[in-house]
Amino acid sequence: NAKVAVVDLLMEWITKETHDLAWYYSACKQQDNGCITFEDWIAGLQSSLGADIDFASHKDSLVELEPDGTVHWRNFLERYQVQVTGRTSQWVEQVKKDIHNKLISTDMKVSK
């Protein structure tokens, strides 16, 4: 089905661009609960993905709207984050620690 293929592609793009989308949405006017307008949600996708796509026609597959029609953008982006679990996550955590320690030791050498 072509519509499913388009939605899958959009989900992949969103996953790759979550940082740009977070930057865009964090600059939007937000309600007290962190929601942005549906229009701002679409504008962020168009800006960050660089695509002139009718995102409104895919909203049911991409986002869960609040009862007032707004988008809780942090919840939206959480859906598209890649999570590493299981044994692999232990390896990832070790790599993070190794990188952190290397950066710290490099910084200490520069500071001295």
C-alpha positions in Angstrom: 0.0 0.0 0.0 1.4 3.4 -1.0 0.0 5.3 2.0 1.7 2.8 4.4 5.0 3.3 2.5 4.7 7.1 2.8 4.0 6.9 6.5 6.9 4.6 7.1 9.2 7.0 5.2 7.9 9.9 7.2 8.4 8.1 10.5 12.0 7.3 9.4 12.6 11.0 8.6 11.1 12.1 11.9 13.4 9.7 13.8 16.4 11.1 12.0 15.4 14.7 12.6 14.2 14.6 16.2 16.9 17.1 17.4 16.0 19.6 14.7 12.3 19.2 15.4 12.9 19.6 19.2 14.8 22.8 18.5 12.0 24.1 16.2 9.2 23.2 18.6 10.9 24.5 21.7 10.9 27.9 20.0 7.2 27.8 19.3 4.6 29.5 21.6 3.5 26.8 24.0 0.6 26.3 26.3 1.2 25.7 30.0 1.1 22.0 29.4 3.8 22.2 26.7 1.5 21.8 23.7 1.9 23.7 20.5 -0.7 24.4 17.8 -1.3 21.8 15.1 -0.2 24.4 12.5 3.2 24.8 14.3 3.6 21.0 14.4 3.1 20.9 10.6 5.4 23.9 10.1 8.1 22.2 12.1 7.9 19.1 10.0 8.0 21.0 6.8 11.0 23.1 8.0 13.0 20.3 9.5 12.4 17.7 6.9 12.6 20.1 4.0 9.6 18.6 2.4 6.4 20.1 1.1 4.1 17.2 2.2 0.5 17.3 3.3 1.3 16.2 6.8 -2.3 16.9 7.9 -3.5 14.0 5.8 -1.1 11.6 7.7 -1.7 13.0 11.2 -3.7 9.9 12.4 -0.7 7.8 11.7 2.0 10.2 13.0 0.7 12.0 16.0 -1.8 11.8 18.8 -3.7 15.1 19.1 -4.8 16.5 22.5 -8.6 16.9 22.9 -8.3 20.6 22.0 -6.4 19.7 18.7 -3.0 20.7 19.9 0.2 18.6 19.9 2.2 17.8 23.0 5.5 18.0 21.0 7.7 16.2 23.6 5.4 13.2 23.6 5.3 13.3 19.8 9.1 13.2 19.6 9.4 10.5 22.2 7.5 8.1 19.9 10.4 8.5 17.4 13.4 8.0 19.6 15.5 4.9 19.1 15.9 3.0 22.3 18.7 0.5 22.9 17.8 -2.2 25.5 19.1 -5.5 26.8 22.7 -6.5 26.6 23.4 -4.0 23.9 22.4 -1.2 26.2 25.2 -2.2 28.6 27.7 -1.9 25.8 26.3 1.5 24.8 26.6 2.7 28.3 30.2 1.6 28.5 31.0 3.4 25.2 29.5 6.6 26.7 31.6 6.2 29.8 34.8 5.6 27.8 34.1 8.7 25.6 33.3 10.8 28.6 36.5 9.7 30.4 38.6 10.3 27.3 37.1 13.8 26.9 37.8 14.5 30.6 41.4 13.3 30.3 42.0 15.4 27.1 40.5 18.5 28.8 42.7 18.0 31.8 45.8 17.9 29.6 44.8 21.1 27.8 44.1 22.8 31.1 47.5 22.1 32.6 
